[in-house]
Amino acid sequence: MTRLIVQRSIEGNADHLPEDLHPVLRRVYAARSVVSSAELDYSLGQLLPPTQLGGLSGAAGLLQAAVTQGQRIVVVGDFDADGATSCALCLRALRVMGATDVHYLVPNRFEYGYGLTPEIVAVAARLQPNLVVTVDNGISSIAGVADARQLGMRVLVTDHHLPAEQLPEADAIVNPNLPGDTFPSKSLAGVGVAFYVMLALRARLREQGWFAEQQLPEPNLAQFLDLVALGTVADVVPLDHNNRILVQQGLQRMRAGHCVPGIRALLEASGRNLSSCVATDLGFAVGPRLNAAGRLDDMSVGIECLLTDDPAVAREMATQLDALNRDRREIESDMQAQAMQAIAALDLDEDRLPVGLCLFDPDWHQGVIGILAARIKENFHRPVVAFARSSAGELKGSARSVPGLHIRDALDAVATRHPGLVGRFGGHAMAAGLTLAEGDYPAFAQAFDAEVARHLSRDDLSTVIYSDGELAESELSLDTAQLLRDASPWGQGFPAPLFDGNFDIVGQRVVGQRHLKLTLQPVGGKRQIDAIAFNTAALPPGCRHAHLAYRLDVNEFRGLVSPQLMVEHIEVPEAGS
């Protein structure tokens, strides 16, 4: 696969940034189209007001009636980290606002599938709820919502996934991606939507005089921003300004020790430091451990970990989630090896592989196919759909895309061009899910490849590595590394700074069997710096120079703190050059 290093353009954006801003940060922010200091203000006062989000009035009315009348509320979540944090947030917020009869359900993906299905409605009915609230799901639950209302339940749908042409006939819907909704941030995660709903409810209860009447202290909902930050980062939604505020405020609370015991325990289980945690810790350490419950077992243990106020119970559950995550990694590794063998068996060079790649094995674990699709996409830089059996005669697929192809729209196009071929589907631009009759897999694989080819050429399949340019030798320092870390949150749509440059290779060794540890020196420089390239083999013998794309990070090891390069890409000179 071709990898190209392309330097980001700043297009004069730096002219509008504060003059006292560090030169490296000026360059980095300008390359991310930041044009004013206001976009770097992550105070809560800059958060988009709830009044701008459609559907909140109806949602607040439903919840107000349920809370003040002591009605039974059942929150129906999703089996990923966004769904778990959304569920925990709603239960905690509703309870501090005076709700006395609040419960939750989370579908087991292997029994009920995704969303408010008729099957999960039947389970909810046993609890006899007055109000069902979906979080991080529901916008595609046409039949489930209809069943719930027929059984006498009121239904509030809160979601952020893209809607289809038909909407569920719920009593109220809150989703920034509804047609005609003018909310400026379309990138709210499910937990972000839930947070706004709780803000609207608090305002409604305040207007009613509920807190004074019940002698309840009016809650500061900022106490739940740790959950909002975790769900937002784990769901890999674009970090626009509004989301960066939510994440940064949540991280600040965590670093100050103000977070639920479950998050603290999950950070400890992953060897991360609470007092210095950053967004990547949530995305690569906490999120996967929480997701492991939904992938391999039941997300209830993840939700309970976020709901408990007992540190000892939280640590016990975090240990359980950590073990599940290790199992998940082993399963994923085996599946990835099988997928690579299947691709190799095609005996095609990379230029002849399908532009839209579909993979299926009858023994694959349906809870892990999303990660598998992401890994294969990264290896071959093309849209991938990985399938596993979900029931007799039915496949469940998880799709991941690359820039230039909206994967949900691609699935919609396949379904339109080939009626009856695709079952249920939904998702976002970069990730989606679907069901398929097993016998239709060959036809779908062909149709998917053809649809992707309509949008992407072979030239679009090169991996572009966007660089923020070169760092001077003096900038390869702990101070700069700390500066970049403190300037977070970085994430999807607001990527962490990445630089490139030429280095002399002073030393190299393989650690942990598959990671390359390097000692480097800038060409023509004197300062040596450590670097690590994960999942990278040793460089050829005699290799003394390389061009690297890297992130500058803070390395904490055995009490020592030092700068370290996290190598993303290595280019070595051809022999004889």
N, C-alpha and C positions, 0 to 999 in steps of 0.2 A: 504494500500500500504506500502510495506517495504521500509524504508529509512535507508541507511547505511552511516555512517560518515567514510570517508577514508582520511587519511592524504596524501597530495601530496608528491611525491618524488622529491628531488632536484638532485639526481644522479651526485653529484660532480660538478654541473654547477656553484655553488657559487665560486669555486676556481678561476674562470676566471673573476670575477667581481671586481670592484675597492675596495680596502681595506678600504677606508674611507666611504664607503656606510653604512648607518644605518643597524644594524644587522637584523631588521625586514624586511627591503626592500631587503637585500641580499637574505634572505630566500624566500621571495615572488617572486622576479624576477627569481631566480634559479628554482623555481617550475614551472615557465612558460617558461622554456627552454631558457631563456636569458643567453647567454654565453659570451657576451662582452659588454663593455661600448658603442660601436658603435650602438648597438641595443637600447640604451637609449638616443641616440642623435636624437632629434626631430626637428632639424633645417632644413630649406628648402633645404639647400645644400645636404642633405642626401636623398632627394626625387628621386625616380627612374626617369631617364631622359625620355622625350617623345619619343626620337629616338628608344626606345626599344619596343614601343607599335605598333603592326601591323596596317596597314590601315590608319595611320595618314597622310601620304603623299597625298593619294587620297582625304581624307576628307578636308585637308587644301587647296588643289587645287580647289575643288568645292566651298568652302566658300570664298576663295580669289576672284574668279571670280564673285561671287554674290555680295560681298562687294564692290569691285572696280568698278563694272559695274552698281551699283545701282539697282540690281535685287531684286525681292521680295522673301523674305525668310519666310517660315512658319514653326515654331517649333511645333511638335506634342508631347505632354507630356503624362504622366501617372497620374492616379488619386490618388497617394499616396505621402507621404512626399518626397521620393527620386525623383519622377517624377516632383513634384512642384519645388523643389530646382534646379533640372536640368534645367527646363524650365526658371526659373528666372535667373539663372546663364548665360545661353546662350543669353537671350535677353539683359541683362545688359552688358555682355562682347562684344557682337556684336555691340551694340550701341556705346560703348566707343571706339571701333576700327573703327568707321566710317560708319557702316551700317545704312542706312536711311529708309529702308522699311522692317521692321521686325515685324512679328505678331506671335501669338501662338494659338493653339487649344488644348484643353484637352478633351478627350472623356468623356461624362457622362456615368458612368459604367452601368446605368440602360437602356440607349438607345442604346449605341454603343458597349459596352463591352470593352475589353482590346486591346490595340495596334493600329497599323495602319490598321484598317479594311477597306474593300471596302466602307462601309457606311461613315466612317470618311473621306476617300479620296474624296467622293462625296461632303462633306461639305467643305473640303479644296479647292476643285476645284473652288468654288464660289469666292475665294480670288485670283484666277489666279496666284498661286506662280510659280516662276521659279525653286525654290529649296525647297524641303521638308526635314526637319531634324527631325528625331525621337530621343527622349531622354528617356532612361530607358525603351525602348520598341522597337519593330520592327524586332527582330531577328527571330520571328516566323510568321511575317506578309507576307506570301508568296503571297497571293491573293491581298492584299492591295498595296504592292509595285508594283506588275505587273499592277494593274489598274492605279496607279499614273504615271508610266512611259508611259503607253499607252496614257494617256491624255497629255503627253508632259512635265511632271514634272521630274526634276532630283531628286534623292532620296539619302540622306545620312542617314544610320542607325547607331546610337550610342546606345549601349546596353551592359548589363553585364550578362543577363540571359543565361542559357545553351542553345546552339543551338540544333536543331534537325538534322537529316541526311541531309535534304534539307535546303539550305539557300535561302533567298530572293535574287532576281536578282537586287540588288540596284546598284547605281553608285559607292558607296563606303560603306564599313562596318568597324566600329571600335568596337571591342569587345574582351577583353583579353581572353575570353573563347572559341574563335574560334579554331578549330583544327589546330595545327601547330604554333599557336601564342606563341612566346617565352617570352612574358612579364612576369617577375617573380611574380608579384602580380596578382593572379587570383581573388582576393576578392574586387576589386574596385566596389563601388556602381555606379549606373547610373550617379550620379552627379560627381563622380570621373572621369569616362570616359569623360563626357562633359568637365570637367576642362582640361584634357589632350588635347582634341580636340581644345579648345580655346588657349592653349599654342602653339600648332602646327600652328594655324592660325596666331597668333601674330608673330611667327618666320618667316613665309612665307611673311607676309606683311612688316616686317622689312627688309627682304632681297630685296624686291621689291622697297624699299624707299617710301612706301605708306604714312607713318606717316609724314615724312619730306615734301613730296609733298603736302599733305593736311593740313600741319601746325597743325597736331594733336599731342598732347603729347603722347608718347608711354605709354600705360597703364601698371600699375603694377597689374597683375592679382591676386596677393596675396590679394587684397582688397575683393575678392569674396570667400575667404576661410571660412568665416562664413557660407555661404550657403553650401559649400562642407562638413563642419563639421556636420551641422544639417542633411543633407541628408544621410551621411554615417552612423551616429549613429542611426537615425530613421529607416533605412532599415535593421539594425541588421546584417550587413555583418561582417565577421571576421576582427578584428582589428590587422592585421599583421603590421609589422614595417612601411610600406608605408602608410597604412591607419591611423596609430597612428600619423604620422607626419602631415597628412592632418587635422585630428581632433584637435590635440594639437595646431597647428598654428591657426586654426579657433577659438578655445576657447580663446587663448591669445588675439586675435583681439577683441573678444566680451568683455572680461574683461576690456580691455582698452577703451571700448566705441565705437570701430570701427566696427559697424555692421549695417545692414539695419534696418530701423525703425520697420519693421514687426517682426523681431526676438526679438528686445527689447520689443515690445508691448506684444508679446506672453509670454515672460518670466514674465513680469509684471502681465499679466492676470492670470498666474499660481502661483503667489506669490513667484517667484524665484528672486534671486539677481543677476543682470547682472555682477557686479564686482567680484563675486566669483563663477560664474556658472561652472559646470562640465559636463562631458559627460552624466551622469544620468539625469541631468536637461533637456538636449536635448531629451533623449530617453523616459523619463516618463512624461514630462510636455509639451514641445514645440511640439514634434513629434505627440503625440496623438491629440492635438488640431488642428494641420494642417491636419492630416489624417481624422479628423471628417468631414471635408468639402467633401472629396471624398467618404466617406462612406455613408453619409446621404443626401448630396445635390449635389453640383457641385464644383469641385476643383478650378474653376476659382477664387472664393473668396480667397482661400489660395494663389494662384499664385499672385493675385493682392496685397495681403497683403505683399508679399515679393518683389514686384516690386515698390510699392509706396515709394517716398522719403519724403512724408508728415507725420510727426509723429502723427498728429491728425487723419488723415485717417487710418493710421496703427492701432492706438488704437481702432478706431471704428470697423475695420475688426477683430481685435483680440478679441474684446468683442463678436462679432458675432460667431467666431470660438469657443470661450469658451462655449457659449450657446449650440452650436451644439455638443460639446464634452460631456456636461452634459446630453443631450438627448441620445447620443450614449451610455453613461454609464448605463442609465436607461433601454434602449432596451437590452443591453448586459446582464444586471442583470436578466431581465425577461427571456431571451433566455437560460441563464445558468441554471436557476431554472427549466425550462421546460426540458432541456436536462438531468439534474440530476434525475428528475422524470421519464423520459423515461428509463434511465438506471436502476433505481430502479425497474421499472415495469417489467423488464426482469427477476427479482427474481433470479439473479445469483450472487454468491459470486465473489469476484474479480478474483479469480483463474480460473473462468469459463467464464469470459467476453471474447468476441473476442479479439484476439491479435491485429488485425487491426480493429478499431472501426469506424463505420459509423453512422451518425445521420442525421435525416431529419424531418422537420416540415413545413407544407405548409404555415404557417404564419410567418416563420422566415424572418428577414431582410437580404437581400443578401449582403448589405454593412458591416455587422457585423459578418458574419459567420467565417471570418478569426480569429478574436479575440476569438470567441466562441471555435473554434477548439483548439486554443492555451491553453485556460483555462482548457478544458476537458483533453487535453494532460497532463497538469501539474498535474491535480487531479489523473489521472489513469496511468500516465507514459507509454503510448503506442501511436502509430501513430493514428491520428484521422482525419477523413474527415467529415466536416459539410456541409450540403447541404441546399439550399433555392431555391425557384422557381425564375427563371429569366425571363421566358416567357412561353407562353402556351405550355405545354408538355415538357419543358426543365428545367433541374436543373443546378445550378451553385454550384460547390463544392470548398471548400478551405481546403487544407490538411496541417497538421503539423506533424513533425516527432520527433523521439528521436534518440540519438546516436546509430549507428549501422545499420540504414536504410536510404538510399538515397531515399527520397520520390518521386522525379521526375523519377528516374530510376524504382521505384516500379510501378508507373503509366504507364510508357512505357512498362514494362513487362506485366501488366494486359492487355493493349491495344494489345500487340502482341499475347498473349495467347488467347484472346477473341476478334477477329476482329469485328469491328463495335460496340463494347460495349461502348467504351470511345470516346467522341467527341474531342474537342480541349483540349490540356493540355500543361503545361509548368511550369518552376520554378527552384528551387534550391534543395540542399540536404535536407534542413530542412523545406522548405515551397514550396507549389505548388498550382496550381489551375487547374480546369478542368470543362468541361461541360458534361452533361449526359441526355439522354432521361429519362423522369420521370418514364416511365414504366420499365426501365432497372435498377432502383435503387436496388431492391432485389438481382438481379444477380451480380451487381457491388459490393455490400456489401459483398457477399459471396466470390467473386473472390479476392477482396482486402484483406480480412482476410486471405485467403489461401496464397496469395503472401507474406504478412508480415510474416506469420508463417514459410515460407521458409528461412527467414533471422534472425528472432528473436525467441528465446525460452521464455518460461515463466520466466526462471531465468534472462533474459535480462530486465525484466520489473520492477526491483527494482530501486528505485531512489537512486543514489549515490551522496552524498554531499561531495565534495572534500574540505578538510580543509587545511589551512596553518599552522596547529598546534595550540598550546596554547600561549596566551600572558601572560607574568608575570604581577603581580598586578601593578608594577610600569609602565608597558607599556600601561595600560588601562587609558591613559591620553589624554588631549587635544592636547599635542604636537605630540603624535603618530597619533592621528586621523587626524590632519592637515597634517602631513607628508604623510600619505597614500592618502589623498585627493589631495595633490599637486603632487603626483607621477602619477597621471592619465595621459592619458585617459585609463580608464578601460572599458571593454565591451565584446561583443561576441568574443570568441577565445582568449581573454586576460582578464579573469574575475577579478573583483574587489576582493581584499583580503578577505578571510573568515576564521575565527578562531573558535576553539571550546574549551570548558572548563567546569569545575564544579563550580556551584554557589549556595550559600545560597539565598533563596528567603526571603527578608526582608519585602516586601509589594507587593501587586498587586491590580489593579483595571481596570475595563473595561471602555474605553473612546470611544466616537463616536459610541457607541452601539456594535461595533464589533472588536475593537482593544484592545489588552492587554498591559497595562502599568505596568512595573515591576521596583522595586527597588532591586538591587542585590548586593551581596558581594562575592568576590572570596572565596572559601572554605579555611579556615585557614587564611584569610586575614582580613584587617581592613577597607579598602577603599570601600565605597558604590558608585554605579554607576547606572544611569537610563538606562532603556531599553524599547523597544517597539516591540511587535510582531503583525503585521497587520493581520487582518482577523483570529484572534485566540481567542478561548473562554477562560474563566477563568480556571485556574488550579484547580484540585480537592481540596476541603477543607482539611486543614492540610498538604498540600504539602509544604515542607520546603527546598527541594533541587532539583536541576535539572541539567542535562547536556545540554548545549546550543551550537548550531552553530550560529555564529553571525558575523556581520560586524561592525567594529568600525568606527563611523562617527562623524561629527561635527554637533551639534544641536544648531541652532540659534532661540531663542524664547524671544520675548519682550526685545530685546537688550542684552540678556545674551547669552554667548557662552559657551558650555560645551560639554564634550564627551558623546556619547550615543551609546548603543549597538542596532543594528538593527537585531533582532532575526529572523533567517531563519528556525530554527528547534528546538523543545524542546523535550527532553526525560526525563520523570519523573520516579522515582523508582516505581516498582510494589508494591502494598499494602503488607505490612509485610516484605519487603526486607530492 
